[in-house]
């Protein structure tokens, strides 16, 4: 037995030394996992369909038939059909990837060299994506050796045995047989309750026999065993860490595809879908990791050099254009404002010293000053209309309204004269603009009257919460009377008239000022100009920033090639095709049609439109490699050969 234990210990020591030397070699040689581009040797599926035909027959613009096939040139220079040649190794550190529907797939391979593989190790690889200065930590790739996993499970088994040793029921620690013997010999009256289902309270039990049930149980309970069991419960976390050196991972791992290369290295295909953001043009992928033996790291995998993915989007197909809105500029314009002047009852005298008038008159003077100093407009006339409240006779209110209009016109005319005089007096310190104000022609004032402002009163009554619905209906009945004096007399009979007189009537005593102006620089009556359409500009900006939903909301009414592009970017193929049917012929239109028809399973017409686009504009030859819908056509039917022969 002793000899066997020595052999086991010796074997474990030798194995541990072997792993240490292996880890030392990893550190000496700086062995790293490989991070490389995924081999692009397959034909992508587009819209759920795969190209199956090897040949296509299309017609060019001259009506000639062109045979397109999967082919290569043989030794004699003839084209012969063949399968697509598959690349063995991808050594480039960058790739163009296509963004579709606001997303892009980042695919790369994690290659694990043989030196890193051992049954007793666990390998953890941590890929990171760098996006616009931010770091996105992807789900780790974990490779676990068979012996490492056995050790993990063995630890869980040992921990489970520990959990099984914890008693869940406190009755487990009671000396049941001894308690039963005691009761049967000394307290037979209690012992008879063992088969009695009737309820006996602890108080009844104690009063009858001088001892409680709990006291009897406590006397025959192993308290030391209870304390030891309680300590086990408290030490669950400690014992888990003692037995389970390397816990199992609970989700959050990634292992998309496992491939085995010719040199027996393990290759893991990692595909991560990310959402594009405004301004996103490229992303970098880096890889780090560690080698674990039980619960310790024996080797830190050096960080790999970055793989760069340049993102190509349909926004690169924007047709740069400017749209304009037609704007009619009139020489004559008008504006108005209203002010509330507190006149004394029956008076047309303006009292600027009143608190209620001081702020209003200051505001009006400011408005007129700003118009006089305006560089674009010059005032021609001001119409002054004074309104009165309905109390009193209509004829009297008519005369009062006219007097108040004249008073307001005189007040404003005096202010404007005073302002010009002050400009003239200080002309030695003012600029030419103010001199223009001083020399400006006098403005004519036109006085008009609005004796009783019944329309405004009706609006105020309708919005007044202090009046009941019945009061408002009664008001409507009264104001239907054509004679204003009879209306007022009927209103005075109503209970709500006091509210009208005190709260609403003062607000009817207004003065409205209508300003009539003309543009200084404009001689003719109207001028038609064009201004850039900012909505269309914003739509193109959203399209460039990959905000396709926002772009579509702005560009939808225009129904041009950029609208079709927005529909295409959102995956609304039918809507995009419907617009393109009405768009003027262009190479960009042909390219978009090729892309959309490729999506919808019409490779023959897709190839025809692609060749037409490349013939008219050779930039689409290189563009075709960036869009998966077109690159599939190019690969299957060798369209690049035909494009380069043009």
C-alpha positions as CSV (number, residue, x, y, z in Angstrom):
1,X,0.0,0.0,0.0
2,X,2.8,2.4,0.9
3,X,4.6,1.5,-2.3
4,X,1.5,2.4,-4.4
5,X,1.1,5.7,-2.7
6,X,4.8,6.6,-3.4
7,X,4.3,5.7,-7.0
8,X,1.3,7.9,-7.4
9,X,3.0,10.8,-5.7
10,X,6.1,10.4,-7.9
11,X,3.9,10.3,-11.1
12,X,2.1,13.5,-10.0
13,X,5.4,15.2,-9.3
14,X,6.8,14.2,-12.7
15,X,3.7,15.4,-14.5
16,X,3.7,18.7,-12.7
17,X,7.4,19.2,-13.6
18,X,6.5,18.4,-17.2
19,X,3.8,21.0,-17.4
20,X,6.0,23.6,-15.8
21,X,8.7,23.0,-18.4
22,X,6.1,23.2,-21.1
23,X,4.8,26.5,-19.8
24,X,8.4,27.8,-19.6
25,X,8.9,27.0,-23.2
26,X,5.8,29.0,-24.1
27,X,7.2,32.0,-22.2
28,X,10.7,31.6,-23.8
29,X,9.2,31.4,-27.3
30,X,6.4,34.0,-26.7
31,X,4.0,31.6,-28.2
32,X,0.7,33.4,-29.1
33,X,-2.6,32.4,-30.5
34,X,-3.1,33.5,-34.1
35,X,-5.6,36.1,-35.0
36,X,-6.3,36.2,-38.7
37,X,-9.0,37.1,-41.2
38,X,-11.6,34.5,-41.8
39,X,-11.0,32.8,-45.2
40,X,-13.3,34.4,-47.7
41,X,-13.5,31.3,-49.9
42,X,-17.2,30.8,-49.9
43,X,-20.1,32.3,-51.9
44,X,-22.4,34.3,-49.6
45,X,-26.1,33.6,-49.5
46,X,-28.1,36.6,-50.5
47,X,-31.8,37.0,-49.4
48,X,-32.0,33.3,-48.6
49,X,-30.9,32.1,-52.1
50,X,-27.6,30.8,-53.4
51,X,-26.4,31.0,-57.1
52,X,-26.6,27.5,-58.5
53,X,-26.3,28.0,-62.3
54,X,-22.8,27.9,-63.6
55,X,-23.6,30.0,-66.7
56,X,-25.6,32.9,-67.7
57,X,-26.6,34.4,-71.1
58,X,-27.1,38.1,-71.1
59,X,-27.3,40.7,-73.9
60,X,-25.2,43.8,-74.0
61,X,-26.4,47.3,-75.2
62,X,-25.8,46.3,-78.8
63,X,-28.0,43.3,-78.5
64,X,-25.2,40.8,-78.6
65,X,-25.4,37.7,-76.4
66,X,-22.6,37.2,-73.9
67,X,-22.0,33.8,-72.2
68,X,-20.9,34.2,-68.6
69,X,-19.6,31.2,-66.6
70,X,-17.4,30.1,-63.8
71,X,-14.1,29.9,-65.7
72,X,-10.4,30.3,-65.8
73,X,-8.0,30.7,-68.7
74,X,-6.1,27.4,-69.6
75,X,-2.6,27.1,-71.0
76,X,-3.8,27.8,-74.5
77,X,-5.6,31.0,-73.5
78,X,-9.1,29.5,-73.7
79,X,-11.6,29.9,-70.9
80,X,-12.7,26.6,-69.3
81,X,-15.3,26.1,-66.6
82,X,-13.9,25.3,-63.2
83,X,-14.9,25.4,-59.5
84,X,-13.9,28.5,-57.5
85,X,-10.3,28.1,-56.3
86,X,-10.2,28.2,-52.5
87,X,-7.5,30.1,-50.7
88,X,-5.5,28.2,-48.0
89,X,-4.2,31.0,-45.9
90,X,-5.3,34.7,-45.4
91,X,-2.2,36.7,-44.5
92,X,-3.7,40.2,-44.9
93,X,-4.3,42.3,-41.7
94,X,-7.3,44.3,-43.1
95,X,-10.5,43.6,-45.0
96,X,-13.4,45.5,-46.4
97,X,-16.7,44.4,-44.9
98,X,-20.1,45.4,-46.1
99,X,-22.6,47.1,-43.8
100,X,-26.2,46.1,-44.3
101,X,-29.4,47.3,-42.6
102,X,-27.4,49.2,-40.0
103,X,-25.3,46.1,-39.0
104,X,-22.0,44.6,-40.0
105,X,-20.5,41.1,-39.4
106,X,-16.9,41.0,-38.2
107,X,-15.5,37.5,-38.9
108,X,-12.0,36.3,-37.8
109,X,-10.2,33.1,-37.0
110,X,-8.5,32.3,-33.6
111,X,-5.8,29.8,-34.3
112,X,-4.4,27.7,-31.4
113,X,-0.9,26.3,-32.0
114,X,0.0,22.8,-30.9
115,X,2.4,24.0,-28.2
116,X,-0.5,25.5,-26.3
117,X,-2.6,22.4,-26.3
118,X,-2.5,20.1,-23.3
119,X,-5.1,17.8,-21.7
120,X,-4.5,19.3,-18.3
121,X,-4.8,23.0,-19.4
122,X,-7.6,25.3,-20.0
123,X,-7.1,28.1,-22.6
124,X,-9.0,31.4,-22.4
125,X,-8.9,33.8,-25.3
126,X,-10.4,37.3,-24.9
127,X,-11.2,39.1,-28.2
128,X,-11.8,42.9,-28.1
129,X,-13.2,45.2,-30.7
130,X,-12.1,48.9,-30.8
131,X,-14.9,51.1,-32.1
132,X,-14.5,54.9,-32.3
133,X,-12.2,55.0,-29.3
134,X,-14.4,52.6,-27.2
135,X,-13.5,49.0,-26.4
136,X,-16.1,46.3,-26.8
137,X,-15.2,43.1,-24.8
138,X,-16.5,40.1,-26.7
139,X,-17.5,36.8,-25.2
140,X,-14.4,34.7,-24.4
141,X,-13.4,31.6,-26.2
142,X,-12.6,28.8,-23.7
143,X,-10.9,25.5,-24.7
144,X,-10.8,23.0,-21.9
145,X,-8.6,19.9,-21.9
146,X,-10.1,16.5,-21.0
147,X,-8.1,16.0,-17.8
148,X,-8.7,19.6,-16.8
149,X,-12.4,19.0,-17.1
150,X,-12.2,15.7,-15.1
151,X,-10.5,17.6,-12.3
152,X,-13.2,20.2,-12.4
153,X,-15.9,17.6,-12.1
154,X,-14.0,15.7,-9.4
155,X,-13.9,18.9,-7.3
156,X,-17.7,19.3,-7.7
157,X,-18.2,15.7,-6.6
158,X,-16.1,16.3,-3.5
159,X,-18.1,19.4,-2.7
160,X,-21.4,17.6,-3.2
161,X,-20.3,14.9,-0.7
162,X,-19.6,17.7,1.7
163,X,-23.1,19.2,1.1
164,X,-24.6,15.7,1.6
165,X,-23.0,15.5,5.0
166,X,-25.0,18.5,6.3
167,X,-28.2,17.5,8.0
168,X,-31.3,19.5,7.0
169,X,-33.6,18.2,9.8
170,X,-32.8,19.1,13.4
171,X,-34.6,15.9,14.5
172,X,-31.6,14.0,13.1
173,X,-29.6,14.9,16.3
174,X,-32.2,13.7,18.8
175,X,-31.5,10.4,20.6
176,X,-34.9,9.1,19.7
177,X,-34.5,5.6,21.1
178,X,-33.3,6.9,24.5
179,X,-36.0,9.5,24.7
180,X,-38.6,6.9,23.9
181,X,-37.2,4.5,26.6
182,X,-37.3,7.2,29.2
183,X,-40.9,8.1,28.5
184,X,-42.0,4.5,28.4
185,X,-40.4,3.7,31.8
186,X,-40.9,6.9,33.7
187,X,-43.8,8.7,32.1
188,X,-46.2,6.2,30.6
189,X,-49.0,8.8,30.4
190,X,-46.8,10.9,28.0
191,X,-45.7,7.8,26.1
192,X,-49.2,7.0,25.2
193,X,-49.4,10.2,23.1
194,X,-47.0,8.7,20.5
195,X,-50.0,7.2,18.5
196,X,-52.6,9.8,19.5
197,X,-53.5,12.2,16.7
198,X,-55.3,14.6,19.0
199,X,-53.6,18.0,19.5
200,X,-52.1,18.7,22.9
201,X,-50.7,22.1,23.5
202,X,-47.3,22.6,25.2
203,X,-49.0,24.4,28.1
204,X,-51.3,21.4,28.7
205,X,-48.4,19.0,28.4
206,X,-46.4,21.1,31.0
207,X,-49.2,21.5,33.5
208,X,-50.0,17.8,33.5
209,X,-46.5,16.4,33.8
210,X,-44.3,19.2,35.1
211,X,-42.0,19.3,32.0
212,X,-42.4,20.9,28.6
213,X,-42.0,19.1,25.4
214,X,-39.1,21.3,24.3
215,X,-37.3,20.5,27.6
216,X,-37.7,16.8,27.1
217,X,-36.3,17.0,23.5
218,X,-33.4,19.3,24.5
219,X,-32.3,16.8,27.2
220,X,-32.0,14.0,24.6
221,X,-30.4,16.2,21.8
222,X,-26.7,16.0,20.8
223,X,-25.9,19.8,21.0
224,X,-22.3,19.3,20.0
225,X,-23.4,17.6,16.7
226,X,-25.8,20.5,16.1
227,X,-23.0,23.1,16.6
228,X,-20.7,21.1,14.2
229,X,-23.5,20.9,11.6
230,X,-24.1,24.6,11.9
231,X,-20.4,25.3,11.3
232,X,-20.6,23.2,8.1
233,X,-23.4,25.4,6.8
234,X,-21.3,28.5,7.6
235,X,-18.3,27.1,5.7
236,X,-20.1,26.3,2.4
237,X,-18.2,29.0,0.6
238,X,-14.8,28.1,2.0
239,X,-15.3,24.4,1.2
240,X,-16.4,25.2,-2.4
241,X,-13.2,27.1,-3.0
242,X,-11.2,24.3,-1.4
243,X,-12.7,21.5,-3.5
244,X,-13.5,23.4,-6.8
245,X,-10.3,24.9,-7.9
246,X,-11.6,25.9,-11.3
247,X,-15.4,26.5,-11.5
248,X,-17.3,25.7,-14.6
249,X,-18.3,28.6,-16.8
250,X,-22.0,29.4,-16.7
251,X,-22.7,30.7,-20.2
252,X,-21.2,33.8,-21.7
253,X,-18.8,31.8,-23.9
254,X,-18.5,31.9,-27.7
255,X,-17.5,29.1,-30.0
256,X,-19.0,29.6,-33.4
257,X,-17.2,27.2,-35.7
258,X,-14.4,24.7,-35.2
259,X,-12.1,23.9,-38.1
260,X,-9.1,21.7,-38.2
261,X,-6.2,22.8,-40.4
262,X,-3.7,20.5,-42.0
263,X,-1.0,21.0,-39.3
264,X,-3.4,20.0,-36.6
265,X,-3.8,23.4,-35.2
266,X,-7.3,24.3,-33.9
267,X,-9.0,27.1,-35.7
268,X,-12.1,28.8,-34.2
269,X,-14.2,30.9,-36.5
270,X,-15.6,33.9,-34.6
271,X,-18.4,36.0,-36.0
272,X,-19.6,39.1,-34.2
273,X,-22.4,41.3,-35.4
274,X,-22.1,45.0,-34.5
275,X,-24.4,48.0,-35.1
276,X,-23.0,50.8,-37.1
277,X,-22.7,54.3,-35.7
278,X,-22.5,57.7,-37.2
279,X,-19.0,58.3,-38.4
280,X,-17.9,54.6,-38.1
281,X,-15.5,53.8,-40.9
282,X,-13.3,51.0,-39.4
283,X,-13.0,48.7,-36.4
284,X,-9.9,46.9,-35.0
285,X,-9.9,43.5,-33.4
286,X,-7.3,42.4,-30.9
287,X,-6.8,39.2,-28.9
288,X,-5.3,38.4,-25.5
289,X,-5.6,35.3,-23.3
290,X,-4.2,33.0,-20.7
291,X,-3.3,29.4,-20.0
292,X,-4.7,28.0,-16.8
293,X,-3.6,24.9,-14.8
294,X,-6.1,24.2,-12.0
295,X,-6.7,27.6,-10.4
296,X,-3.6,29.4,-11.5
297,X,-2.4,31.1,-14.6
298,X,0.8,29.5,-16.0
299,X,1.1,31.6,-19.1
300,X,-0.3,35.0,-20.3
301,X,-0.8,35.0,-24.0
302,X,0.8,38.1,-25.6
303,X,-1.7,40.6,-27.1
304,X,-2.0,40.1,-30.9
305,X,-1.5,42.8,-33.5
306,X,-4.8,44.3,-34.6
307,X,-7.0,43.1,-37.5
308,X,-8.6,46.1,-39.2
309,X,-12.0,45.9,-40.9
310,X,-12.9,48.8,-43.1
311,X,-16.6,49.2,-43.3
312,X,-18.2,49.9,-46.7
313,X,-21.8,51.0,-46.7
314,X,-24.3,51.9,-49.3
315,X,-23.9,55.5,-48.3
316,X,-20.9,55.5,-50.6
317,X,-23.3,55.4,-53.5
318,X,-25.0,58.7,-52.6
319,X,-25.7,60.9,-55.6
320,X,-24.3,64.3,-54.6
321,X,-26.8,66.9,-55.5
322,X,-28.4,70.1,-54.1
323,X,-32.1,70.8,-54.2
324,X,-33.5,74.3,-54.0
325,X,-36.8,75.8,-52.8
326,X,-38.4,78.6,-54.8
327,X,-39.0,81.7,-52.6
328,X,-41.0,84.8,-53.6
329,X,-39.7,87.9,-51.9
330,X,-42.2,90.8,-51.8
331,X,-41.1,94.4,-51.6
332,X,-43.9,95.4,-49.3
333,X,-44.5,93.6,-46.0
334,X,-46.5,94.3,-42.9
335,X,-46.5,93.5,-39.2
336,X,-48.6,94.3,-36.2
337,X,-48.7,94.4,-32.4
338,X,-51.4,95.1,-29.8
339,X,-51.0,97.0,-26.6
340,X,-53.3,97.5,-23.6
341,X,-53.5,101.1,-22.6
342,X,-55.4,102.0,-19.4
343,X,-57.5,105.0,-20.3
344,X,-59.7,106.6,-17.7
345,X,-63.4,106.0,-18.2
346,X,-64.7,108.1,-21.1
347,X,-61.2,109.7,-21.6
348,X,-58.8,109.6,-24.6
349,X,-55.9,111.0,-22.6
350,X,-52.8,108.7,-22.5
351,X,-51.2,108.8,-19.0
352,X,-47.6,107.3,-19.3
353,X,-47.1,107.7,-15.5
354,X,-49.7,105.0,-14.7
355,X,-48.1,101.7,-13.6
356,X,-50.3,99.7,-16.1
357,X,-49.2,101.9,-19.0
358,X,-45.5,102.3,-18.2
359,X,-44.4,98.8,-19.3
360,X,-46.7,98.7,-22.4
361,X,-45.6,102.0,-23.8
362,X,-41.9,101.1,-23.2
363,X,-42.5,97.9,-25.2
364,X,-44.1,99.8,-28.1
365,X,-41.4,102.4,-28.2
366,X,-38.8,99.6,-28.3
367,X,-40.7,97.9,-31.2
368,X,-40.8,101.2,-33.2
369,X,-37.1,101.9,-32.5
370,X,-36.0,98.5,-33.8
371,X,-38.0,99.0,-37.0
372,X,-36.5,102.4,-37.5
373,X,-33.0,101.0,-37.1
374,X,-33.7,97.9,-39.3
375,X,-31.1,97.6,-42.1
376,X,-33.5,95.8,-44.5
377,X,-36.9,97.5,-43.9
378,X,-38.1,101.0,-43.9
379,X,-41.5,102.1,-42.5
380,X,-44.1,103.7,-44.8
381,X,-47.1,104.1,-42.5
382,X,-48.7,102.9,-39.2
383,X,-52.4,102.3,-38.8
384,X,-53.6,102.9,-35.3
385,X,-56.9,101.2,-34.3
386,X,-58.3,101.8,-30.8
387,X,-61.0,99.6,-29.4
388,X,-63.5,100.2,-26.6
389,X,-65.5,98.0,-24.2
390,X,-69.3,97.8,-24.8
391,X,-70.6,99.8,-21.8
392,X,-72.2,103.1,-22.9
393,X,-73.9,104.1,-26.1
394,X,-72.4,102.9,-29.4
395,X,-72.2,106.4,-30.9
396,X,-70.3,107.6,-27.8
397,X,-67.9,104.7,-28.0
398,X,-67.3,105.4,-31.7
399,X,-66.3,108.9,-31.0
400,X,-64.2,107.8,-28.0
401,X,-62.4,105.1,-30.1
402,X,-61.5,107.8,-32.8
403,X,-60.2,110.1,-30.1
404,X,-58.1,107.4,-28.5
405,X,-56.6,106.4,-32.0
406,X,-55.7,110.0,-32.6
407,X,-54.2,110.3,-29.2
408,X,-52.0,107.2,-29.7
409,X,-51.0,108.3,-33.2
410,X,-49.9,111.7,-31.7
411,X,-48.0,110.1,-28.9
412,X,-46.0,107.8,-31.3
413,X,-45.5,110.6,-33.8
414,X,-44.0,112.7,-31.1
415,X,-41.8,109.9,-29.9
416,X,-40.4,109.3,-33.4
417,X,-39.7,113.0,-33.9
418,X,-37.9,113.2,-30.6
419,X,-35.9,110.1,-31.5
420,X,-34.8,111.6,-34.9
421,X,-34.0,114.9,-33.3
422,X,-31.7,113.2,-30.8
423,X,-29.9,111.4,-33.7
424,X,-29.4,114.7,-35.5
425,X,-28.1,116.4,-32.3
426,X,-25.5,113.7,-31.8
427,X,-24.6,113.2,-35.4
428,X,-20.9,113.8,-34.7
429,X,-20.7,110.5,-32.8
430,X,-23.1,108.3,-34.8
431,X,-22.4,106.1,-37.8
432,X,-23.9,106.5,-41.3
433,X,-26.7,104.0,-40.4
434,X,-28.0,106.4,-37.7
435,X,-27.7,109.3,-40.1
436,X,-30.0,107.4,-42.5
437,X,-32.5,107.2,-39.6
438,X,-32.3,110.9,-39.0
439,X,-32.8,111.7,-42.7
440,X,-35.7,109.1,-43.2
441,X,-39.0,110.6,-44.4
442,X,-41.7,111.1,-41.9
443,X,-44.1,108.2,-41.4
444,X,-47.8,108.8,-41.9
445,X,-50.2,107.7,-39.2
446,X,-53.7,106.5,-40.1
447,X,-56.3,106.4,-37.4
448,X,-59.2,103.9,-37.4
449,X,-61.9,102.9,-34.9
450,X,-63.3,99.8,-33.4
451,X,-66.0,101.2,-31.1
452,X,-66.9,98.0,-29.3
453,X,-64.8,94.9,-29.6
454,X,-67.5,92.3,-29.5
455,X,-65.4,89.6,-31.3
456,X,-62.7,89.7,-28.7
457,X,-65.3,89.6,-25.9
458,X,-66.8,86.4,-27.4
459,X,-63.4,84.8,-27.4
460,X,-62.7,85.8,-23.8
461,X,-66.0,84.5,-22.6
462,X,-65.5,81.2,-24.3
463,X,-62.1,80.7,-22.6
464,X,-63.2,82.0,-19.2
465,X,-63.3,79.3,-16.5
466,X,-65.1,81.6,-14.1
467,X,-68.3,81.4,-16.2
468,X,-70.6,78.3,-16.2
469,X,-71.6,76.6,-19.4
470,X,-75.1,78.0,-18.9
471,X,-73.7,81.5,-18.6
472,X,-71.8,81.0,-21.9
473,X,-74.9,79.8,-23.7
474,X,-76.9,82.7,-22.4
475,X,-74.2,85.1,-23.6
476,X,-74.4,83.6,-27.1
477,X,-78.1,84.1,-27.1
478,X,-77.8,87.8,-26.1
479,X,-75.0,88.7,-28.6
480,X,-77.1,87.4,-31.5
481,X,-79.0,90.6,-31.2
482,X,-77.8,93.0,-34.1
483,X,-78.2,96.2,-32.2
484,X,-75.1,96.7,-29.9
485,X,-76.9,99.0,-27.4
486,X,-79.7,96.4,-26.9
487,X,-77.1,93.7,-26.5
488,X,-75.4,95.7,-23.7
489,X,-78.7,96.4,-22.0
490,X,-79.6,92.7,-22.0
491,X,-76.2,91.7,-20.6
492,X,-76.7,94.2,-17.7
493,X,-79.7,92.1,-16.6
494,X,-77.6,88.9,-16.1
495,X,-76.0,87.9,-12.9
496,X,-72.7,87.3,-14.6
497,X,-72.5,90.9,-16.0
498,X,-70.5,92.1,-13.0
499,X,-67.9,89.5,-13.8
500,X,-67.8,90.7,-17.4
501,X,-67.6,94.4,-16.4
502,X,-64.8,93.9,-13.9
503,X,-62.7,91.1,-15.4
504,X,-63.2,91.1,-19.2
505,X,-64.1,94.6,-20.3
506,X,-60.7,96.2,-19.3
507,X,-59.0,93.8,-21.7
508,X,-61.1,95.1,-24.6
509,X,-59.6,98.6,-24.4
510,X,-56.7,97.8,-26.8
511,X,-54.8,99.7,-29.4
512,X,-53.6,97.8,-32.4
513,X,-50.7,99.0,-34.5
514,X,-50.3,97.8,-38.0
515,X,-46.8,98.6,-39.5
516,X,-46.5,98.8,-43.3
517,X,-42.9,98.6,-44.5
518,X,-40.9,98.0,-47.7
519,X,-37.4,96.5,-48.4
520,X,-34.9,99.3,-48.9
521,X,-32.9,97.4,-51.5
522,X,-35.8,96.1,-53.6
523,X,-37.3,98.3,-56.4
524,X,-39.7,95.9,-58.1
525,X,-42.8,94.6,-56.4
526,X,-41.6,91.0,-56.1
527,X,-38.3,89.0,-56.5
528,X,-38.1,85.3,-57.1
529,X,-35.1,83.6,-55.6
530,X,-33.9,80.0,-54.8
531,X,-32.7,78.8,-51.4
532,X,-31.1,75.5,-50.6
533,X,-33.5,72.8,-49.4
534,X,-32.2,72.1,-45.9
535,X,-34.4,69.1,-45.3
536,X,-32.9,67.4,-48.3
537,X,-29.4,68.3,-47.1
538,X,-30.2,66.8,-43.7
539,X,-31.5,63.6,-45.3
540,X,-28.2,63.2,-47.2
541,X,-26.2,63.9,-44.0
542,X,-28.2,61.2,-42.2
543,X,-27.6,58.8,-45.1
544,X,-23.8,59.4,-44.8
545,X,-23.9,58.8,-41.1
546,X,-25.7,55.4,-41.6
547,X,-28.9,56.8,-39.9
548,X,-31.0,55.1,-42.6
549,X,-34.3,55.4,-40.7
550,X,-33.8,59.1,-40.2
551,X,-32.6,59.6,-43.8
552,X,-35.7,57.8,-45.1
553,X,-38.1,59.9,-43.1
554,X,-36.5,63.1,-44.7
555,X,-36.0,61.8,-48.2
556,X,-39.2,59.9,-48.7
557,X,-41.2,62.8,-50.4
558,X,-38.5,63.4,-53.0
559,X,-38.6,59.9,-54.6
560,X,-35.2,60.3,-56.3
561,X,-32.2,58.0,-56.6
562,X,-31.1,58.9,-53.0
563,X,-34.5,58.0,-51.7
564,X,-34.1,54.6,-53.5
565,X,-30.7,54.3,-51.8
566,X,-32.3,54.8,-48.4
567,X,-34.9,52.2,-49.1
568,X,-32.2,49.8,-50.3
569,X,-30.2,50.4,-47.1
570,X,-33.2,49.6,-45.0
571,X,-33.9,46.4,-47.0
572,X,-37.1,47.7,-48.6
573,X,-36.2,46.2,-52.0
574,X,-39.6,46.6,-53.7
575,X,-39.9,50.2,-52.8
576,X,-36.4,50.9,-54.0
577,X,-37.0,49.2,-57.3
578,X,-40.3,51.1,-57.8
579,X,-38.5,54.4,-57.5
580,X,-35.6,53.4,-59.7
581,X,-38.0,52.6,-62.5
582,X,-38.8,56.3,-62.7
583,X,-35.3,57.7,-62.2
584,X,-33.2,59.0,-65.0
585,X,-30.7,56.6,-66.5
586,X,-27.2,56.7,-64.9
587,X,-24.4,54.2,-64.0
588,X,-25.3,54.6,-60.3
589,X,-28.9,53.6,-61.1
590,X,-27.6,50.5,-63.0
591,X,-25.4,49.5,-60.1
592,X,-28.2,49.8,-57.6
593,X,-30.5,47.8,-59.9
594,X,-27.8,45.1,-60.1
595,X,-27.6,45.0,-56.3
596,X,-31.3,44.8,-55.8
597,X,-31.9,42.2,-58.5
598,X,-29.1,40.1,-57.0
599,X,-31.0,40.3,-53.7
600,X,-34.3,39.3,-55.2
601,X,-33.0,36.3,-57.1
602,X,-32.6,37.6,-60.7
603,X,-28.9,37.1,-61.4
604,X,-29.3,37.4,-65.2
605,X,-30.6,40.9,-65.2
606,X,-28.4,41.8,-62.2
607,X,-25.3,40.8,-64.2
608,X,-26.5,42.8,-67.2
609,X,-27.0,46.0,-65.1
610,X,-23.7,45.5,-63.4
611,X,-21.8,45.2,-66.7
612,X,-23.6,48.3,-68.0
613,X,-22.6,50.3,-64.9
614,X,-19.0,49.2,-65.2
615,X,-18.9,50.1,-68.9
616,X,-20.1,53.6,-68.2
617,X,-18.1,54.2,-65.1
618,X,-15.1,52.0,-64.2
619,X,-15.1,52.9,-60.6
620,X,-17.9,50.4,-60.1
621,X,-15.5,47.6,-61.0
622,X,-13.7,48.0,-57.7
623,X,-17.0,48.9,-55.9
624,X,-18.4,45.5,-56.8
625,X,-15.9,43.8,-54.5
626,X,-17.3,45.7,-51.5
627,X,-20.9,44.7,-51.8
628,X,-21.7,41.0,-51.1
629,X,-24.7,41.0,-53.5
630,X,-22.4,42.0,-56.4
631,X,-19.2,40.2,-55.3
632,X,-21.2,36.9,-55.4
633,X,-22.1,37.6,-59.0
634,X,-18.5,38.5,-59.8
635,X,-17.1,35.3,-58.3
636,X,-19.6,32.9,-59.7
637,X,-19.7,34.3,-63.3
638,X,-16.2,35.9,-63.5
639,X,-17.7,39.3,-64.3
640,X,-14.4,41.0,-63.5
641,X,-12.9,39.4,-66.6
642,X,-15.6,40.8,-68.8
643,X,-15.4,44.3,-67.2
644,X,-11.6,44.4,-67.7
645,X,-12.0,43.3,-71.3
646,X,-14.3,46.3,-72.1
